[in-house]
Amino acid sequence: MPRDGKSGPPPEQVRRLLSGYLPLLLAVVVMMAPLIWMLISSIKTRPEIFTVPLQWLPEQPYTGNYAEVVERYPFGRFFLNSVIVTVVGAGVKVLLAMFTAYALVFIRFPAKKLVFILIIVALMVPPQVVIVPNYTLIADLGWQNTYLGIIVPGLGTAFGTFLLRQQFLTLPSAIVDAATLDGAGHWRKLWRVVAPISAPTIATVALVTIVSEWNEYLWPLIIVDRPEMMTLPVALTLMQNADGTNNWGVLMAGTAMVVLPVLIVFTLLQRHIVAGLTQGATTG
């Protein structure tokens, strides 16, 4: 107890709590509240969701919503489509970003600075701007409702190319020069020297790309209208159209099944993302 007989924490602790932990707690609540509410609603029965006044927790966890999602919809097909689009799209994106960044740093060719400026410009242009020309091109090629139509327009990644270029610039030139003296070509230098040293940044680009590909909604929604080619985010629209606003439990269960895989991956590997972003952002 303080010497003046007053109870409670010292003023310094109160000031630290209000200035540091309280804003952090509020930010976490704002970000996590929709996710927590989605998970809770997915295990409620329909009467519990529409109860007035609001019932925060279910009397008993109800798994019927998840069973209804699997029974009524081809969820396995949706999941397989998302896996194919994510694995192929993210894999090709990362490879193209590595090749482009390596060429910008270690290969001399005309207009190298102009190419880099164009990459920066592409980084600043919102992807929604190119939806109409992309749709026109894909429709002319007859790639609607195909994996090619979903994957090909998004294969370029200006963010990944920029981040990897910044990381490659930090590498000691003596290491690459030593590999050149040993007779290594560009292919061998990329995979035996540059890539192993830059593994955290490459992992960061891969993880960010995987998350963006898995959650991509607008472009697959535009280019696909057959259920057998829908990815998981687009399938949520199919569920909403079928159930309307009367069956929120099924919609919340479907949304949870879409979100949870990527949340698990992000939780397990988030340290690599932070390390890679820091490593690639220290040199201009």
LUMKOL-157968 format. One record per atom (N, C-alpha, C, O): x, y negated, z. Coordinates in steps of 0.001 Angstrom, whole numbers, plus 500000, padded with zeros to 6 digits. Each point is the difference from the previous one (the first is absolute). Example, Ala and Ser with C-alpha at 12.3 -4.5 7.8 and 13.67 -1.06 7.14 Angstrom:
513190505690507800499110498810500000500900498800500000501036500019500665498614498931498615500820498810500060499230498910500730500509498892500169
! end
This chain:
500847501200500000499153498800500000500876498759500000501030500004500674498620498932498607500809498782499968500061499353501367499126500214500840501931498977499383500207499362501290498886499010500339499702499824501181499670499522497839498942499035500311498669500671500304498993499322500206500999502025499823498791500713500371499026500212498877498991500675500203501261498766498572499078500163498880500248501353499348501150500428499897497800500252499661500097501291499325500027499782498495499752498895499518500560502201499724499998499924498546501399499944499462500955499778500744499176500430497920501339500017499387500638498621499972499288498996500030502039500933499913500693498700499917499606499267498732499616500635499017500470498026500983499618499219498802500781500408498753499456499963498897501805500424501261500797500385498838499429501229499307499979500075498772499555500896502026499412501203499415498680499688499300499699500563498947499514498534501646498730499610499374500273499306498671499336500279499001501649498808500986500314499285498763500489500975498925499620499882498835501228501087501560500494500987499028498860500857499459499974500346498819499056500001502087498865500817499572499134499254498988499595500557498979500125498160501325499116499226499122500658499685498666499332500001498966501980499728501042500686499589498776500447501166499134500175499846498791500012501328501823500530501122499226499045501155499840499611500340498882500009500266502223499238501236499923498546499778499596499423500811499276499985498088501191498587499774499702499752499807498502499102500650499465501653498481499819499796499927498541500260501323499303499305500357499049501711500376501434500290501302499395498826500950500192499622500724499079499800499271502128498859500872500282498798499616499139499307500870499473500449497832500385498882499554499176500191500415498542499054500433499341502178499431500162500279500375498610499768501498499783499436500410498986501008500401501986499811501452499881498516500349500018499547500856499239499690498467501647498557500275500073499318499638498690499163500758499510501186498083499913499374499570498747500315500988498873499131500321499189502105500152500765500392500915498916499435501405500189499618500655499030500329499807502222499617501389500238498509500196500204499505501117499850499761497821500491498571500154500311499213500636498851499231500929500250500928498605498475499236500661498924500352501475499832499131500829499726502151499488500442500418501399499849499419500869501103499514501102499747500543498384501493499460500772501126498484500156499858499458501076500254499854497843499338498556500076499821499636501002498891499003500712500115501797499342498824499768500974498929500112501429500527499156500843499695501887499432501097500192501348500532498880500380500963499523501134499987500056497909500851498923500298500951498689500246499256499258500924500334500456498251498656498748500160499248499963501318499233498931500561499757502255499926499865500027501249499220499626501213500832499682501050499441500347498834501885499629501134500873498714499709500747499730500616501031499469498448498462498685499716500574498906500600499129500180500182498796498690500122501820498825500383499220499355498740499437500307498890500435498794501285498592499369498837499386499198499165501010500119498776499969499077501810500919499291499165500989500947499213500898499702498863500367501444501734499994500944499280500868500610498797499294500302498997500648499886501083498027500585498875499265499037498820499961500430498849500083498270501422499792499021498927499849499288499663501307498982499308499988501541501175501141499365499724501287500123498527500371501059499394499837497843500037500663499992498635500512499507500042501447498911500516500249501861498951500724501302499340499844501098500981499572499809501216500018501320498236499605501086500771499413500522501057500963500232499727501178499947501469498309500601501089500778501442500161499542500256500393498862500690499301502033501404499958499597500567501393499744500721500199499022498967500759501833500585501334499874498895501041499811498904499837500537501370501225498710498986501058499839499870500809501276500953500124500769497853500430499454499838500865501169500876501241499870500617500443500968499428500112497819500887501127499698500580499795498603499280499580499094502004500708500715500566499868498638499229500848499002499768501186500233499834498204498653499201500674498980500840500155498725500382499008499379499899502234500241500852500248498828499190500265498733500561500316498951498127499555501154499160500274498834500237499053498842499813500371498841500603498391501468500268499043498910501145500481499119499927499908498774501131500605501849501136500508499225499603501233499195500406500151498848498796500730501761499544501195499272499115499602498815500063500620498938499105498333501249499123499563498912500802499423498834499646500193498837501442499094501485500857499451498931500573501121499143499986499925498771500515501109501885500635501106499273498970500813499215500288500470498899498505499697501669498983500835499341499314499292498840499697500627498985500054498073501155499226499291498980500847499474498845499488499792498900501785499996501341500853499384498975501208500896499715500445500744500874500088499181497893501219500778499681501244499344500605500871499501499287499184500515502049501069499273500680501379500557499659500971499251499901499108502071499921501283500581499625500509499473498668501197499768499835497880500042499201500392499447498693500449498553500145500990499592499391498283499622501420500408498612500238501404499951500619500847499197499607499368501687501369501294500021500680501116500377499029501072499394500011498670501621499138501011500419499022500305498870499015501161499779499654497804499504499890500238498875499083500870498936500659500917499472499372498801500212501889500808498992500692501446500457500164500933499210499856499241502087500449501370500517500167500760499917498678501156499577499983498211500823498906500678499963498698500356498560499624501129499718499598497910499386500533500255498602499648501098499405500880500862499266499518499099501054501770500991499430500918501395500558499754500972499247499933499129502077499932501325500621499837500633499581498673501153499569499969498090500557498933500563499654498685500240498494499895501077499567499589497925499641500780500147498548499887501115499455500864500825499216499531499208501197501747501047499497500891501376500505499580500974499250500061499122502017499511501294500529499583500583499262498812501175499632500004498000500151498973500495499292498808500321498548500333500983499451499502498197499927501334500260498617500387501364499840500680500768499094499675499513501792501261501267499894500737501182500242499065501010499302500085498869501680499026501098500268499062500241498797499083501144499597499792497787499839499666500169498830499125500597498827500760500831499270499461498754500544501787500556498902500799501488500210500254500780499049499954499618502206500317501422500285500236500821499756498739501058499373500059498460501118498802500747499821498754500130498519499642501072499540499606497833499726500536500027498579499645500915499215500929500786499165499550499108501108501759500849499281500956501472500330499780500852499116500087499451502139499630501405500381499736500527499264498762501120499488500008498068500462498934500445499307498790500212498510500250500935499407499461498203499987501352500139498568500273501247499675500811500516498885499930499966502083500837501149499735500873501311500493499398501011499302500078498990501891499321501268500633499643500272500078498495501084500429499604497981499177499562500194500088498553499925498607499391499102499215500303501853500503498841500011498707499307499212500120498699500274500872499176498757498255500650499237499960498740499450498586499830499843499270500978499869500352497799499520498629499744498646499750500696499179500901500171500638497832500216498728499541500580499674500709501309498829500182500333502211500223500417499735500675501270499249499072500972499057500425500667501371498313499405499328499059500911498553499751499575499113499848500840500664500111497849498633499796499514499092501168500404498844499801500373501693501402499549499222501183500419499649499908501474498874500298500400502101499286500412499729499877501440498947498918500272499130500177500852500956498703498421498990498939500176498610500521499631499021499693500681500892501090498249498704500566499612499459500941501077498791500055500225502096500681500439499571500881501098499444499165501153498983500352500598501701498528499709499508499117501064498640499424499621499108499912500843500730499700497906498707499475499548498913501068500132498887499712500440501445501524499174499029501100500133499632500242501453498877500398500308502094499355500599499731500180501424498967499005500501499260500289500941500685498539498434499095498939500456498635500040499321499074499319500440500791501461498505498725500047499276499099501046500648500409501155500125498379498479500292499094500996500598499591501054498986499755499678498838500170501573501586499680501083499042498618499869499393499757500544498922499319498746501737498647499869499446499998499237498681499071500134499203501981499056500561500048499184498784500083500868498749499473499630498951501192501530501155500243500830498818498990501137499869500191500902499184498759499070501592499025501101499939499331500067498630499881501083499426499678497765500036499283500010498720500892500491498856499581500898499269501638498553500537500845500537498927500370501460500201500069500760499034500170499641502214500298501416500249498812500892499645500168501065499406498645498495500960498813500811499701499792500119498487499668501071499492500532497815499801499842500031498541500979500974499365499628500779499122501641499176501328501014500895499449499681501463500307500060500853499114499600499435502155499715501384500387498761500533499273499966501163499599499016497982500231498795500435499288500308500280498532499483500964499435501361498197499936500370500240498602500785501299499835499894500673498975500891499670502039500773501242499940499157501234500338500459501130499836498317498653500632499145501131500367500407500667501297499769501196500180500838498042500735500498500568501258499056499777501169500406500171501149498357499456498596499050499880501107499718501389500567499956500994499276499855499041502054499745501268500695501129501004499815499759501204499910501471498299500034501182500877499941501023499534501032499975498855500450500932502065499918501077499614500920500904498947499376500472499099500694499774501004498003500841499004499329499386498616500131500703499028500277497986500881499524499338498704500109500088499407501386500075498780500149499917502075500883500093499495501378501432499600500340500221498985500660500759501813498889501377499849500488500818499009499174500673499137500563499275500977498107500954499284499143499984498477500173501079499413500080497766499910499983500048498522500095500697499476501252500439498850500019499671501969501027500601499496501234501393500518500267500453499953501143500251500541497845501302500619500235501107499001500327500994500373500625498860498393498975501026499007500311499834499485501420498877499749500437502226500090500292499943499466501359501045498902500154501181500282500201498387498483499706500929498881500138500543499920501420501167499663500200497994500645500790500453499962501392501116501005500241501027499659500585498777501585498964501022501007500204501290499681499273501089500199500540498795499306498238501196499634499240500757498877500690501225500051500110498055498937500356500643498881500689500686500461501282501142499622500263498167501191500533500568500443501282501239500865499770500995499842500707498962501061498329501154500853499729501163499205499422501158500277500313498543498738498848501091499163499475500707499285501136501230499950500040497995499495500886500627499305501131500846500960500830501063499622500493498474501610499663500777500985500753501271500389499247501067500096500606498835500126498091501175500406499216501070498904500002501192500296499919498383498441500174500968498903500031500842500014501269501101499449500020498386501182501048500753500033501256501073501077500013500851500005500889499129500908498144500971501093500010501401499496499679500170499174499103500826501310501613501382499607499697500389500420498579499819501154499610500708497908499640500367500304498615501127501027499915500133500704498999500691499380502076501122500948499980499508501446499893500662500839499389498169499451501209499485501369499949499618500368498569500325501087499523498985498000499799499582500266498626501224500033499078500070500822499086500900498275501159501207499992499177500794501302500161500562500513499032499479500017502199500711501258500238499340501142499225500685500859499445497975499141500524499297501032499234500282499853498509500097500998499285500035497757500240500321499773498582501389500534499669500202500614498951500763499149501956501355500502499774500045501526499986500846500598499334498244500022501399499925501472500008499314500554498768499854501215499859499720497896499241499382500461498760498493500157500055499404500588499098499966498889501963498546500133500123499293499040499059500390498839499876498571501648499464499167499148499170498912499350500835499919500196501212499239499019498108498945499293500733499041500978500676499593499769501139500036501325498177499065500966500585500557500595501288499298500097501006501970500299498952500625500598501184500196498977501106499815500314501175500560498459498459500185498966501032498664499681500686499962499746501204498948500269498024498707499692500599499603501049501032499592499664501112500534501637498504499475501061500862500996500462501054499595500502501049501727499336498690501006500480500965500510498891500916500486500291501093499414498448498491500586498922500795498929499008500461499818499793501200499488499608497864499085498903500332498764500498500764499647499444501040499704501593498448498761500474500627500201500505501433499211499632500871501800501188499418500159500460501402500216498850500975499449500013501101501352498982498506500234498879500912498720499185500197499769499471501088499416500423497896498786499176500055498761500799500375498881499566499727501297501578500886498858500876500295498905499313500816498828500184499670501476499029501384498901499361500765499154499068499136498775499992500123501861499222499002499227499092499156499186500761498962498855499646499719501742501408499710499246500818499042498802500656500691498915500089499427501294500367501809498883500594500752498913498963500261498812500319499965501594498446500295499019498934500225499161499753498758498774499918500070501902499965498790499275499793498742499055501164499729498866499806499561501617501407500705499165501180499766498761499997500890498897500285499533501284499393501749498871500016500921498987498910499680498794500246500010501695498547499704499078498918499641499238500353498721498805499729499882501898500875499169499351500388498745498971501102500220498916499967499419501423501011501422499058501083500294498715499454500635498895500384499619501272498718501351498822499437500670499136499212499011498775500125500002501876499059499150499223499194499046499304500883498965498863499722499620501806501340499919499377500897499024498827500753500624498958500163499365501206500293501866498937500755500665498758499127500229498870500469499863501352498268500484498881499115500327499471499225498797499031499254500140501579500899498673499559499227498837498526500264499710499571501150499910499674497790499946498548500152499843499473499376498709499246500636499264501151498117500462499352499250498927500233500621498627499052500228499248502240500050500419500286500516498660499385501384499759499373500192498958500774500792501959499318501292499768498483499858499915499349500753499276500081498292501455498546499804499937499578499528498612498928500358499512501933498828499854499661499465498680500188501048498909499190500098499079501870500675501026500378500870498883499375501384500090500056500761499033499346499584502113499431501340500200498516499878500341499621499208500863499537501581498455498585500053500366499482501435500104498807500214500214502081500767499635499614501399500168500444500480501379501156499808500375497931500822500395500351500402501373501222500908500079500764499915500962499437500958498040501116500940500090501362499325499850501028500615500283498989498117499270501268499281499879500158498912501056500989499268499971498075500604500953500062498933501002501050500291501061500186501147500408500490497815500028500896500117501147499197499761501278498827499633499936501793500570501211499276499898501264499398498617500239498827499924500365501921498958499447499359498691500228498800499768499089499002499428500439501073501004498302498871499832499085498841500894500411498838499632499830501472501543500712498951500916500444499162499399501114498828500348500147501753498753500640499206499334501046498867499192499386498913499928500573501324499464498272498933499286499305498904500959499561498814499677500068501598501517499476499017501011499613499142500399501203498785500158499879501857500002501283499249500344501207499042498884500386498856500261500374501604498504499535499142498870500370498815499886499050498886499705500434501339500524498281498896499945499041498980501109500256498803499814499782501690501356500688499100501122500237499237499864501308498825500356500081501856499121500959499386499935501324499447498633500361499270499871500982501068499099498235499536498663500336500560499543501335501144500306500337498054498964500420500436499512501323499296500758501122499974499538501142499460501611498541499258500747501019500816501111500632499569500593500989501596499698498463500772501124500505501443499568500236500929500502499368499236498555501558501319499454500259500944501035500577501214499899499822498244501100500871500866501020500583500787500749498945501192500254500175498141500108498713500695500697498912501020499086499345501110500431499687498525498308500101500945499058499386501226499790500891501128499954499509498646499918501805501130499804500910500872501252500064501222499900500108498156501279499826500789501235499990500845500098498726501172500373500050498217499287498802500765500011498753501140499001500022501103500294499540498626498516500999501054498982500085501133500451500909501172499785499692498479500841501424501042500506500909500858501056499323501215500034500197498163500827499008500762501049499305500903499407498925501015500602499650498633498227499819500851499332499017501175499299500677501119500010499488498616499387501660501001499151500650500998500799500824501182499657500040498362501397500615500856500692500960501306500539499408501042499842500637498961500796498162501289500502499484501067498918499860501154500210500375498468498646499092500993498958499804500392499359501324501132499538500145497957500424500821500352499490501322501008500918500678500928499528500657498897501767499190500946500949500599501384499834499373501007499975500707499040499913497966501288499813499322500657498699500437501201499963500267498013498976499805500561498707500395500496500024501444501050499433500306498201501218500581500415500060501401501309500766500165500863499610500787499275501477498468501211500814500130501238499312499429501109500205500493498704498976498466501154499457499280500104498486500068500761499412499232498493499927501671500004498540500018501366499426500379500326498879499609500474501872501146501341499511500340500866499843498750500783499056499902499079501857499154500777499911498765499573498788499177500823499380499328497880500283500727499521498841499251500628498735500549500486499167499236499511500678502092500581498798500609501500499931499714500517498939499648500185502191500502501444500017499752500314499680498542500937499256499712498285501302499376500256499764498581499728498581499586500766499424499229498133499982501276499695498613499660501068499074500534500388499049499321500099501208501885501055499166500568501296500145499229500688499013499740499647502223499891501241500246499283499999499333498634501025499478499561497820500538499759499957499454498656499786498525499921500073499418498917499657499947502230499676498579499972501098499128500559499774498812500228501428501741500006501047499213500628500916499314499016500822499169500387499045501172498341500886499394499015499201499416498861499059500639499528501285498153500005499281499395498903500714500180498706499521499543498962
! end
